[in-house]
């Protein structure tokens, strides 16, 4: 019978920063828990603590004895072979079957009315239960099925791991866990390096497991297909929040909560404004030296004190209520990510942008309103990389570019951006401003802060009009750190901020959801609908592709 995984009040400090602060988790058999949150919120750290690969500063973990852990970067002996990894994953199943055969033989040769027979029978029964748990009789066939489904069926068994690509090694580590079938699985970004078919296979395998699964993932389609619960590790007053349901349910719940937040904030702001108005008007009525109206003068001596006291009480009551509301004010809800229309003249030259940031650029190659395409391609050819007969992009186009790895998605975006000159015909509208988010976020002069880069690239007037802090892509603390100290995800957020703050006429995004949290991915998708220019996105993100509102082209390579 699978066991529960329990963690209580975990605390872990890394590099002087408290990554986890009092996190507790109960994962019962049959529950598949997804860990979500921004980069740096402790998802991988929590998995390491649950797996026993790291020790908490405080708190306890009770884990099943039979637990499998897949870190993002699996460590291998580079001299080991694919066959050795497969054999190691099958070791328990083979051992269990061999032991069952041995016990069966001993039972056949032992008299039934002896203590030895009872002992052997109990041992055989326990081992039979284990064999059923890991489906030992089907293990060899299952191993071949798993390897094939994860794209490893054609890899030679004698091939050393050092000769495999990083993606192949990652898939092999995942395959070894699925072959072994432990009673609890801890997985860190398991869909990295998986194509659609392999991801669907993994989802089905996890849904069929009777034990516990805890997974950290940015893959929204995977989270929606697999998870029965989600834990949001983003900082909150009450600590991590657990939500029962699918990712789709979670998104709807968060949307409803945000709407309620907006309503509460708006209603409170209205009440605050009304209280301030009442206090100002009522205080004026009781103010010394105020001219009295004729109907007040006749009875003034008789009623002046009583009226003044009533007015003063109303002022005090309103003031107390105002003080209370201001102390407990609902904070202003964060603005969702949105592209900011260009209201200032562009002041940044192509050369400056190219020297400043290679990941997010706005090159001057602004566009008159016309129905003519902003870019037209005819008979474009780059040997071994791209073949495309025709493509026209209008000023408001929304185009999704899909295809297998190596099909030419990134190459097409580079051609549209003008960074590659292929054979064929390319026409761009004069003065077309093109912005690009490439997969590899590269900045020069790593000692500069995000704020400094933001102001330099956009120009100070634009940066002042659209402050970096207002975009919600980098915290104020991270924006003031040297760019060389930021993570890949944080650098990518800065690159995205440059495009959001000053949207181009043609926006080219290469795998824009890589290294972004699920929440930010959702916001980015919604924001793309409000981009003032054409948008071209190359993506393998299944969730994004399933919800794409525009047209799509699929590249098939050359």
C-alpha positions in Angstrom: 0.0 0.0 0.0 1.5 3.4 -1.0 2.4 5.7 1.9 1.8 9.4 2.3 4.5 12.1 2.0 4.5 14.5 4.9 6.4 17.7 5.5 6.0 20.0 8.5 7.1 23.6 9.0 10.1 23.5 6.6 12.6 26.3 6.8 15.5 26.7 4.4 17.9 29.6 4.0 20.3 29.7 1.0 22.8 32.5 0.3 21.5 34.5 3.2 17.9 34.5 1.8 15.1 32.5 3.5 13.8 30.6 0.5 11.2 28.5 2.5 9.7 29.7 5.7 7.4 27.3 7.5 6.1 25.3 4.6 4.0 22.3 5.3 2.7 19.7 2.9 0.6 16.5 3.0 0.6 14.4 -0.1 -1.7 11.4 0.3 -1.5 8.4 -2.2 -3.5 9.2 -5.3 -2.9 13.0 -5.0 -0.8 14.7 -7.7 0.3 18.0 -6.4 1.7 20.8 -8.7 4.1 23.4 -7.3 3.7 26.7 -9.0 5.1 30.2 -8.5 7.6 32.7 -9.7 11.3 31.7 -10.2 13.1 31.8 -6.9 10.0 31.0 -4.7 11.5 27.7 -3.7 9.9 25.0 -5.8 13.2 23.1 -6.6 14.4 23.7 -3.0 11.2 22.1 -1.6 11.5 19.1 -3.9 15.1 18.6 -2.8 14.0 18.7 0.9 11.2 16.2 0.2 13.5 13.9 -1.6 16.2 14.0 1.1 18.8 15.5 -1.3 19.0 18.5 1.0 18.3 19.0 4.7 16.0 21.8 6.1 17.3 24.3 8.6 14.1 23.5 10.6 11.1 21.2 10.1 10.6 17.5 9.4 9.9 15.3 6.4 8.4 11.8 6.5 8.8 10.1 3.2 7.9 6.7 1.7 10.8 4.3 1.6 10.2 3.8 -2.1 10.6 7.3 -3.6 11.8 8.5 -7.0 13.3 12.0 -7.6 13.9 13.7 -10.9 16.0 16.9 -10.5 16.2 19.3 -13.4 19.9 18.4 -14.0 20.3 14.7 -13.5 23.8 13.6 -12.5 25.2 10.5 -14.2 28.4 8.6 -14.5 29.2 9.6 -18.1 30.8 6.3 -18.7 27.5 4.4 -18.0 25.5 3.1 -20.9 21.8 3.3 -21.8 21.6 -0.5 -21.2 23.0 -0.1 -17.7 20.5 2.6 -16.8 17.7 0.4 -18.1 19.0 -2.6 -16.2 19.3 -0.6 -13.0 15.7 0.5 -13.3 14.6 -3.1 -13.9 16.7 -4.5 -11.0 13.9 -4.7 -8.4 11.4 -6.2 -10.8 13.9 -8.9 -11.9 15.0 -9.5 -8.3 11.4 -9.9 -7.1 10.5 -12.4 -9.8 13.7 -14.4 -9.2 12.9 -14.5 -5.4 9.3 -15.5 -6.0 10.6 -18.4 -8.1 13.0 -19.4 -5.4 10.4 -19.2 -2.7 7.9 -21.2 -4.8 10.5 -23.9 -5.2 11.2 -24.0 -1.4 7.5 -24.1 -0.6 7.1 -27.1 -2.9 9.8 -28.9 -1.0 8.6 -28.0 2.5 5.9 -29.8 4.4 2.8 -27.8 4.9 2.4 -28.5 8.6 5.8 -27.1 9.5 6.8 -23.6 10.8 9.1 -23.2 7.9 6.2 -23.5 5.5 4.2 -20.8 7.3 7.2 -18.5 7.2 7.9 -19.1 3.6 4.3 -18.6 2.7 4.1 -15.3 4.5 7.3 -14.2 2.8 5.9 -15.3 -0.5 2.6 -13.4 0.0 4.4 -10.1 0.9 6.7 -10.4 -2.1 3.7 -11.2 -4.3 2.0 -7.9 -3.2 5.2 -6.0 -4.1 5.4 -7.7 -7.5 1.9 -6.6 -8.2 2.6 -3.1 -7.0 5.4 -2.7 -9.5 3.8 -4.9 -12.2 7.0 -7.0 -12.2 5.7 -9.5 -14.8 5.3 -6.8 -17.4 8.3 -4.8 -16.5 10.5 -5.7 -19.5 7.8 -4.9 -22.0 6.9 -1.7 -20.1 10.6 -0.6 -20.2 10.7 -0.9 -24.0 7.4 1.0 -24.2 8.6 3.8 -22.0 11.9 4.2 -23.9 10.1 4.3 -27.2 7.5 6.8 -26.0 10.2 9.2 -24.7 12.0 9.1 -28.0 14.8 6.8 -26.9 13.8 3.6 -28.6 16.4 4.0 -31.4 19.3 4.9 -29.1 21.8 2.1 -29.1 21.8 0.3 -25.7 25.6 0.3 -25.6 25.8 4.0 -26.1 27.6 5.9 -23.3 25.7 8.7 -21.6 28.5 11.1 -22.3 27.6 10.7 -26.0 23.9 11.6 -25.5 22.5 15.2 -25.8 21.3 16.9 -22.7 17.7 16.3 -23.7 18.3 12.6 -24.2 19.9 12.3 -20.8 17.0 14.1 -19.2 14.5 11.8 -21.0 16.5 8.8 -20.0 16.4 9.8 -16.3 12.6 10.2 -16.6 12.3 6.9 -18.3 14.3 5.1 -15.5 11.8 6.4 -13.0 8.7 5.4 -15.0 10.2 1.9 -15.5 10.9 1.5 -11.8 7.5 2.7 -10.7 8.2 3.9 -7.2 5.3 4.5 -4.9 6.1 8.3 -4.7 7.5 10.6 -7.4 9.1 14.0 -7.1 9.6 15.6 -10.5 11.3 19.0 -11.3 10.2 20.3 -14.7 9.7 16.8 -16.2 8.3 18.0 -19.5 11.6 19.8 -20.5 12.9 18.2 -23.7 9.6 16.3 -24.3 7.6 16.7 -27.6 3.8 16.7 -27.6 3.5 12.9 -27.8 6.0 12.2 -25.1 4.4 14.8 -22.8 0.9 13.1 -23.4 2.5 9.7 -22.6 4.0 11.0 -19.3 0.7 12.6 -18.3 -1.1 9.3 -18.7 1.6 7.4 -16.8 1.3 9.8 -13.9 -2.5 9.6 -13.9 -2.3 5.8 -13.7 0.1 5.8 -10.6 -1.6 4.8 -7.3 0.9 6.7 -5.2 1.9 10.3 -4.6 3.2 12.7 -7.2 4.7 16.1 -6.4 5.8 18.1 -9.4 7.3 21.6 -10.1 6.4 22.7 -13.6 5.9 25.8 -15.8 4.0 23.6 -18.3 0.4 24.8 -17.9 -1.0 22.0 -20.2 0.8 19.4 -18.1 -0.4 20.9 -14.8 -4.0 20.9 -16.1 -3.8 17.3 -17.3 -2.1 15.8 -14.3 -2.6 17.7 -11.0 -5.4 17.1 -8.5 -4.0 20.0 -6.3 -1.9 23.0 -6.8 0.3 24.8 -4.2 1.2 28.4 -5.0 4.5 29.3 -3.4 4.4 33.0 -4.3 4.7 35.0 -1.1 1.4 35.6 0.7 0.5 36.8 4.1 -0.9 33.3 5.1 2.0 31.5 3.4 1.7 29.0 0.5 -1.8 28.5 -0.7 -3.1 25.1 -1.6 -5.9 24.8 -4.2 -7.8 21.7 -5.0 -8.5 21.3 -8.7 -7.0 21.5 -12.1 -4.9 24.3 -13.4 -7.9 25.5 -15.5 -9.9 25.7 -12.3 -7.1 27.5 -10.6 -6.9 30.2 -13.3 -10.7 30.7 -13.1 -10.5 31.0 -9.3 -7.6 33.5 -9.5 -9.5 35.5 -12.0 -12.6 35.7 -9.7 -10.4 36.6 -6.8 -8.8 39.4 -8.7 -12.2 40.7 -9.7 -13.3 40.7 -6.1 -10.1 42.5 -5.1 -10.8 45.2 -7.7 -14.4 45.6 -6.5 -13.4 45.8 -2.8 -10.7 48.3 -3.6 -13.0 50.4 -5.7 -15.8 50.4 -3.1 -13.4 51.3 -0.4 -11.9 54.2 -2.4 -15.5 55.5 -3.0 -16.2 55.3 0.8 -12.9 57.1 1.6 -13.7 59.8 -0.9 -17.2 60.3 0.5 -15.9 60.4 4.1 -13.3 63.0 3.2 -16.0 65.0 1.5 -18.4 64.8 4.5 -15.6 65.8 6.9 -14.7 68.8 4.8 -18.3 70.0 4.3 -19.3 69.3 7.9 -16.2 70.9 9.3 -17.0 74.0 7.2 -20.4 74.2 8.8 -18.9 74.2 12.3 -16.0 76.4 11.5 -15.6 79.6 13.6 -16.4 82.9 11.9 -18.6 81.2 9.3 -21.4 83.5 8.1 -24.8 82.3 9.4 -27.9 82.1 7.2 -31.0 84.2 8.1 -33.0 81.2 9.4 -30.0 80.3 11.7 -29.8 83.9 13.1 -33.4 83.9 14.5 -32.8 80.9 16.9 -29.1 81.1 17.1 -28.9 81.9 20.8 -31.3 79.0 21.7 -29.9 76.2 19.6 -26.4 77.2 18.7 -24.7 75.0 21.3 -26.8 71.9 20.5 -26.3 72.2 16.8 -22.6 72.8 17.1 -22.2 69.7 19.3 -24.2 67.5 16.8 -22.0 68.7 13.9 -18.8 68.2 15.9 -19.9 64.6 16.8 -20.6 63.9 13.1 -17.1 65.2 12.3 -15.5 63.0 15.0 -17.4 59.9 13.9 -16.5 60.4 10.3 -12.9 61.1 11.2 -12.7 57.9 13.3 -14.2 55.9 10.4 -11.7 57.5 8.0 -8.8 56.6 10.3 -10.0 53.0 10.6 -10.4 52.6 6.8 -7.0 54.2 6.1 -5.3 51.8 8.6 -7.0 48.7 7.1 -7.1 49.9 3.5 -7.3 47.3 0.8 -4.1 47.7 -1.2 -4.4 48.6 -4.8 -4.5 45.5 -6.9 -1.5 45.0 -9.3 -2.0 46.0 -12.9 -2.0 43.1 -15.2 0.7 43.0 -17.9 -0.2 45.1 -20.9 1.5 46.7 -23.8 1.8 50.5 -23.3 1.0 52.4 -26.5 3.8 54.6 -27.7 3.0 58.2 -26.7 6.6 59.5 -26.9 8.7 59.8 -30.0 11.2 57.0 -30.3 14.6 58.2 -29.4 16.7 55.1 -29.5 18.8 54.2 -32.5 19.2 50.7 -34.0 23.0 50.7 -33.2 22.4 51.7 -29.6 19.9 48.9 -29.1 22.0 46.3 -30.7 24.9 47.2 -28.5 22.8 47.4 -25.3 20.6 44.3 -25.5 20.5 41.5 -28.0 17.5 39.8 -26.5 14.9 42.6 -26.8 15.5 45.1 -29.6 13.4 47.7 -31.4 15.0 48.4 -34.7 14.0 51.2 -37.0 13.7 49.6 -40.5 6.5 54.3 -37.6 4.3 52.7 -39.9 1.5 54.5 -41.9 -2.0 53.0 -41.4 -2.6 50.9 -44.5 -4.0 47.5 -45.5 -0.8 46.6 -47.3 1.4 43.9 -45.6 4.0 45.2 -43.3 6.3 42.3 -44.3 6.0 40.0 -47.4 8.2 37.0 -48.0 8.3 35.1 -51.3 10.3 31.9 -52.1 12.5 32.3 -49.0 15.3 29.7 -48.8 18.1 29.1 -46.3 19.7 25.7 -47.1 19.2 23.2 -44.3 17.3 25.7 -42.1 14.2 27.2 -43.8 12.0 26.8 -46.8 9.0 29.1 -47.1 7.1 29.9 -50.4 4.9 32.8 -49.2 4.0 34.8 -46.1 2.3 38.2 -45.7 1.9 40.0 -42.4 -0.6 42.8 -41.9 -0.3 45.6 -39.4 -2.7 43.8 -36.9 -1.8 40.2 -37.6 -1.5 37.5 -34.9 0.6 34.7 -36.2 1.6 31.5 -34.4 4.6 29.6 -35.9 4.8 25.9 -34.9 6.8 22.9 -35.9 9.3 20.4 -34.5 12.7 21.4 -33.2 14.9 22.2 -36.2 11.9 23.0 -38.4 13.0 26.7 -38.8 10.9 28.6 -36.3 13.7 30.7 -34.9 15.2 31.1 -38.4 11.9 32.5 -39.7 11.8 35.1 -36.9 15.4 36.1 -37.6 14.5 36.6 -41.3 11.5 38.7 -40.4 13.7 40.8 -38.0 16.3 41.3 -40.7 19.0 39.5 -38.9 19.3 36.9 -41.6 19.3 37.6 -45.4 18.0 34.5 -47.2 17.6 33.7 -50.9 14.2 35.0 -52.1 12.2 38.2 -51.9 11.6 40.2 -48.7 9.6 43.4 -48.6 9.2 45.5 -45.5 7.2 48.6 -45.1 9.4 51.7 -44.8 10.2 52.8 -41.3 8.9 49.6 -39.8 9.8 49.3 -36.1 10.6 45.6 -35.2 11.0 44.3 -31.7 12.4 40.8 -31.0 12.5 38.6 -27.9 15.0 35.8 -28.7 15.4 32.6 -26.8 18.8 33.5 -25.4 18.6 36.7 -23.4 22.0 38.4 -23.7 22.9 41.8 -22.3 26.3 43.5 -22.4 28.0 45.4 -19.5 26.8 43.0 -16.8 27.7 45.5 -14.0 24.8 47.7 -15.0 21.4 47.4 -13.2 18.1 46.5 -14.8 16.9 50.1 -14.1 20.0 51.6 -15.9 19.5 49.3 -19.0 15.8 50.1 -19.1 16.4 53.9 -19.1 19.3 53.6 -21.6 17.4 51.5 -24.1 14.1 53.3 -23.9 15.4 56.8 -23.3 14.7 58.6 -20.0 11.4 60.3 -21.1 9.9 57.0 -22.1 11.3 55.2 -19.0 9.9 57.9 -16.8 6.5 57.7 -18.5 6.3 53.9 -18.1 8.3 53.1 -14.9 9.9 49.6 -14.8 8.4 49.0 -11.4 4.8 49.5 -12.7 5.1 46.6 -15.2 5.3 44.0 -12.5 8.0 42.0 -14.4 10.9 42.7 -12.0 10.7 43.5 -8.3 12.2 46.8 -7.2 15.0 45.0 -5.5 15.9 42.9 -8.6 15.7 46.0 -10.9 18.5 47.6 -8.8 20.8 44.6 -8.9 23.5 44.2 -11.5 22.2 42.3 -14.5 25.0 39.8 -14.1 23.5 38.7 -10.8 20.0 38.0 -12.2 18.7 34.6 -13.2 17.9 33.6 -16.8 14.2 34.1 -16.0 14.8 37.6 -14.5 16.9 38.7 -17.5 14.2 37.5 -19.8 11.6 39.5 -17.9 13.7 42.6 -18.4 14.0 41.9 -22.1 10.2 41.6 -22.2 9.8 44.8 -20.2 11.6 46.7 -22.9 9.1 45.5 -25.5 6.0 46.0 -23.3 7.0 49.6 -22.4 7.5 50.7 -26.0 5.6 48.3 -28.3 7.0 48.0 -31.9 5.0 47.8 -35.1 6.0 44.2 -35.5 6.7 42.1 -32.4 8.6 38.8 -32.8 8.6 36.4 -29.8 10.6 33.2 -29.8 9.4 30.8 -27.1 8.1 33.7 -25.0 6.8 31.5 -22.1 10.2 29.9 -21.4 11.5 30.7 -17.9 8.2 32.5 -17.0 5.8 31.4 -14.2 2.4 30.1 -15.3 0.7 33.3 -13.9 2.9 35.5 -16.0 2.5 33.3 -19.1 -1.3 33.8 -18.7 -0.9 37.5 -18.4 1.4 37.7 -21.4 -1.0 35.8 -23.6 -3.8 38.2 -22.6 -1.6 41.2 -23.1 -0.7 40.1 -26.7 -4.3 40.8 -27.7 -3.7 44.4 -26.8 -0.4 44.9 -28.6 -0.8 47.8 -31.0 1.1 46.1 -33.9 1.5 42.8 -35.5 2.6 39.8 -33.4 4.5 36.7 -34.5 5.1 34.0 -31.9 7.1 30.8 -32.3 6.3 28.4 -29.5 6.1 24.7 -28.4 3.9 25.7 -25.4 0.9 23.4 -25.7 -1.3 25.6 -23.5 -0.6 28.7 -25.6 -1.1 26.9 -28.8 -4.4 25.4 -27.7 -5.8 28.9 -27.0 -4.2 30.9 -29.8 -6.8 33.3 -31.3 -5.0 34.1 -34.5 -3.8 32.2 -37.5 -1.1 29.5 -37.5 1.6 28.2 -39.8 3.4 25.0 -39.2 7.0 24.6 -40.5 8.2 21.2 -41.5 11.9 21.8 -42.0 13.8 21.5 -45.2 
